[in-house]
Amino acid sequence: MKTFGGPVLFLDRSDINTDEIIPAKYLTEITKEDLKPYILEDLKLPGFDAKGPKTRNARVILSRANFGCGSSREHAPWVFEVNGITAVIAESFARIFRQNMFNCGMAAIELPKADLDQIFSHAGDEDASMSIDIQAGTMTMNGGGKQKTFSFEISPFDKALVTAGGWVDYADKNY
Amino acid sequence: MGKTTAEKIFETHLVNEPFPGTKVLRLDAVLCHEITTPIAIDDLIRRDKDRVFDPTKIKAVIDHVTPSKDSKTATQAKILRDWARRHNIRDFFDVGANGVCHALFPEKGFIRPGYTVIMGDSHTCTHGAFGAFAAGIGTTDLEVGILKGVCAFRQPKTIRFNVNGQLPTGVYAKDVILHIIGKIGVNGATDRVMEFHGSTIDAMTMESRMTLCNMAIEAGGTSGICMPDMTTVEFLWPFIQDEFASKEVALADYSQWKADADADYDQVIEIDVTTLQPVVTFGYKPDQTKFVVDMPDSPIDQVYLGSCTNGRLEDLRIAARILKGRKLAPNVRGILSPATPKIQQEAMHEGLIDIFMEAGFCVTNPTCGACLGMSNGVLAEGEVCASTTNRNFMGRMGKGGMVHLMSPATAAASAIEGKIADPRKYL
């Protein structure tokens, strides 16, 4: 099973949409790898640089409510995947984006706002890093010499998709 | 306890419940376009599973960028075209016969009450106007849908909207849905079906109901759903007359999909439209809405009439009525993209195209085009568009561009005045 974790990219805003994650003009790319340079290209946030090292090194994204709203484009999870980001943690997700993540064998994890606030307090830590254990339903935040573990729930189906490596393999075996 | 429309559809289409809370449904229609389908096709080929579950239940169209604008979009079109031929998908619509998916597929009679419909496109919720459960999904769900004819869903809860009253002059389905989204927010219906009831909906045409359901996703909704009635039957009659002895028989059959009076709802929201005014968005989220009268002195560079939301004949008629004998304001570009070839042809026969062209509009072929900034009217940095489309995200119609969502009537009035304008003075 895939492991989830690594440096965290903090995107402190609600309603980050799929057009900000990957603009429609790049949807004409035929391979997922070709999407790589365009990650979060249209996202405007104070201190955020789509081309900077924090984006390049990230393995986990932390954000707020309604992450991934808008289009059904699976190019949004794909552009994360080809950039090495395999988990997004947020207060809530748009339905299609959330399902697309699990369908690709990646994780979209919801946390209560109070937990997110604690994790966001590490946004200034250069070494901010998260390790996620899908089976145990726990994630551990490391940064600024501190460590804290949070528990989360994902549905049994989503867990099965992560274990199977995605919906195509699962569906092919079961339907 | 009675059932909602979505609950009835889930119950009758259930394949199994592999885990608590996850329901795998049998699909009646799998719709495809050239942006989200080619990667699914490539993946199926790579897995040595280049098959389709039922070619008669798969419908495909090239619509987002058509005719192709460059070699990349031509390649996407070719992948879809070759695949449709290879698998004998007869309902495939290519250049000359193609139009915006959510206008074209209903026009062909492909969507029926009680259907389960998926497409790799978020505005698939449009088809709920027919009393169907219709949901946008990603490429992986589409791939499994193509291969196996099933899709997994969490059982959605339903929000019931009781929309009542006669729409005032100059106020349309677009204003109603923008008002609703403004009221409940961009995630007000996430993981929910939006079921529309009430005298306002009963009086709406199928075109208006499609406009209404089309934007359910902008509130996060899984599907918009209207109750099937005689309006639904009349619309579908050319396609179903061999299946039913009479329209009354068809209506009786379709009525099985109506929500029960004692169904259990997550929320019930009352909307009185009698005091509603023309609505427009002002920010980069579809829930940032105002009345047009509260947006004075908002200049525009372009007007765009079209899309799966408002590119139907009814929309063109409303805009043409306002534009007749008038001209675009100086320095404003007008673009009309009728949503399907049939709409374009009928608009031509009715003289609507003449009205638009005499007003100074450019009339393009049916395509999704500028709505998502792919072709045919992309904005430059700092430009503003008055648009009948569905999404006003930053950069949606072109990097640095701004989109104000509105009805075709408001767009037409804005075209004349060169700023966001109230259509009621022209009606």
HADDOCK unambig.tbl for C-alpha pairs under 7 A between the chains (distance, minus, plus):
assign (segid A and resid 19 and name CA) (segid B and resid 396 and name CA) 6.59 0.50 0.50
assign (segid A and resid 24 and name CA) (segid B and resid 372 and name CA) 6.27 0.50 0.50
assign (segid A and resid 24 and name CA) (segid B and resid 373 and name CA) 6.73 0.50 0.50
assign (segid A and resid 24 and name CA) (segid B and resid 374 and name CA) 6.67 0.50 0.50
assign (segid A and resid 25 and name CA) (segid B and resid 373 and name CA) 6.63 0.50 0.50
assign (segid A and resid 25 and name CA) (segid B and resid 374 and name CA) 5.44 0.50 0.50
assign (segid A and resid 27 and name CA) (segid B and resid 35 and name CA) 6.56 0.50 0.50
assign (segid A and resid 28 and name CA) (segid B and resid 35 and name CA) 6.77 0.50 0.50
assign (segid A and resid 28 and name CA) (segid B and resid 72 and name CA) 5.91 0.50 0.50
assign (segid A and resid 28 and name CA) (segid B and resid 73 and name CA) 5.83 0.50 0.50
assign (segid A and resid 29 and name CA) (segid B and resid 72 and name CA) 6.85 0.50 0.50
assign (segid A and resid 30 and name CA) (segid B and resid 39 and name CA) 6.66 0.50 0.50
assign (segid A and resid 66 and name CA) (segid B and resid 187 and name CA) 6.30 0.50 0.50
assign (segid A and resid 70 and name CA) (segid B and resid 218 and name CA) 6.82 0.50 0.50
assign (segid A and resid 71 and name CA) (segid B and resid 121 and name CA) 6.80 0.50 0.50
assign (segid A and resid 71 and name CA) (segid B and resid 122 and name CA) 5.20 0.50 0.50
assign (segid A and resid 72 and name CA) (segid B and resid 120 and name CA) 6.19 0.50 0.50
assign (segid A and resid 72 and name CA) (segid B and resid 121 and name CA) 5.23 0.50 0.50
assign (segid A and resid 72 and name CA) (segid B and resid 122 and name CA) 4.76 0.50 0.50
assign (segid A and resid 72 and name CA) (segid B and resid 136 and name CA) 6.23 0.50 0.50
assign (segid A and resid 72 and name CA) (segid B and resid 137 and name CA) 5.71 0.50 0.50
assign (segid A and resid 72 and name CA) (segid B and resid 138 and name CA) 5.25 0.50 0.50
assign (segid A and resid 73 and name CA) (segid B and resid 36 and name CA) 6.86 0.50 0.50
assign (segid A and resid 73 and name CA) (segid B and resid 138 and name CA) 5.88 0.50 0.50
assign (segid A and resid 74 and name CA) (segid B and resid 138 and name CA) 5.21 0.50 0.50
assign (segid A and resid 74 and name CA) (segid B and resid 139 and name CA) 5.86 0.50 0.50
assign (segid A and resid 94 and name CA) (segid B and resid 190 and name CA) 6.41 0.50 0.50
assign (segid A and resid 94 and name CA) (segid B and resid 220 and name CA) 6.36 0.50 0.50
assign (segid A and resid 95 and name CA) (segid B and resid 190 and name CA) 6.49 0.50 0.50
assign (segid A and resid 95 and name CA) (segid B and resid 191 and name CA) 6.07 0.50 0.50
assign (segid A and resid 96 and name CA) (segid B and resid 137 and name CA) 5.74 0.50 0.50
assign (segid A and resid 96 and name CA) (segid B and resid 138 and name CA) 6.65 0.50 0.50
assign (segid A and resid 100 and name CA) (segid B and resid 138 and name CA) 5.79 0.50 0.50
assign (segid A and resid 103 and name CA) (segid B and resid 140 and name CA) 6.26 0.50 0.50
assign (segid A and resid 156 and name CA) (segid B and resid 19 and name CA) 6.18 0.50 0.50
assign (segid A and resid 157 and name CA) (segid B and resid 19 and name CA) 5.74 0.50 0.50
assign (segid A and resid 157 and name CA) (segid B and resid 22 and name CA) 6.70 0.50 0.50
assign (segid A and resid 167 and name CA) (segid B and resid 140 and name CA) 6.93 0.50 0.50
assign (segid A and resid 168 and name CA) (segid B and resid 140 and name CA) 6.73 0.50 0.50
assign (segid A and resid 168 and name CA) (segid B and resid 144 and name CA) 6.00 0.50 0.50
assign (segid A and resid 171 and name CA) (segid B and resid 144 and name CA) 6.91 0.50 0.50
assign (segid A and resid 175 and name CA) (segid B and resid 148 and name CA) 6.80 0.50 0.50
